[in-house]
């Protein structure tokens, strides 16, 4: 009888354990992601651009209150916090751009369309195309803040793998200067990355945060994502769709222009669309 009771208890424990698994004048550069054998040149733009944190919810293990053996834990998610709203913290954005015109992105010759990058308006969006396969390409705007929060709403378009879209931040303060700054990107397959661009001849980047998957990024083609970045002094805070995803300290560059970034991946000719850009000057 004792042996029979022990067998029943072992079966009950085994079954319960299975229940839990848990932007005006051109001036920029467009270069390959990896150290290139050739350093191409490109254009960038200055204009007068219009355009913390909540923690991602976590799961915790808590004792079960149901009629299962007391030794068996149950998975209970913590209450989901709402995404961070910069307008609630900082007020109306210093600049808001809903991409109805090219006033914040066109240079003296209009929007760029060269061998490396194309910007085009259509349907209330700014369409950004990186043409060269596996090349980092960007287009700067005019504001040169030190401390700021910027938010970019993107439609991913027809993308795959590590084709990437995002922002370049704290770039050169004047046109004609060598490109540099911080590059924050999302990839089509749901990863994010933060690099520091130090030089273009030779092309030199420092990986601050390597490709990291986040469940907060909507992976795949024809998805919508919002990239958010707060920079105050050396502190760089990253957001995906309003949720905090990472924090990094780096004091190499403390002010400068920002702009749009694309890496077309393989085979190139990747287009994403910007629906909105909002910028809060926190200086």
Protein Blocks (a to p, Z undefined) as FASTA:
>chain_A
ZZmmmmmmmmmmmmmmmmpccdfbdcbdcddfbacfbdcddddddddddfkbccdddddd
dddfbdcdfklccdddddddddddfklmnopafbdcehlacklmpcfkopaddfkbccdd
eehiacdddfbghiacddddfbdcfbdcddddddebjaehjbccdddehiafbghiaced
ddddddfkopacddddfbfbdcddddfbgcdddfkbcgdehiacddddddehjbccddee
hiafbdcddfkbgcdcddddddebjnbjiacddfbdcdddfZZ
